[in-house]
Amino acid sequence: MPGKRIQFDDETFAALDMLGKDQMKTFQELADEAFRDLLRKHGRPASLKEALRRSAGVSAEVVPLPLKRKEAAPPQSVPTAKRKKRR
């Protein structure tokens, strides 16, 4: 994962640090959420999977195919042998 160094003024960093502690999230998790929201706001896909879905169009929803059922063989009448009773 590529890394970038960014700078915040002290007040903004303190507010972000407090938010992270309140929500029990790391700074990285807050940054990921913020950048995903920014991409969504501008209509840009945040992941390859989302980009592929968009390029395929709305009709590309995944629909499970019905399972093929094996047709049951017609019942066959099986002659039963009669047993002789022993006495």
Helices and strands as residue ranges (DSSP letters): H 10-23, H 27-41, H 48-56, G 58-60
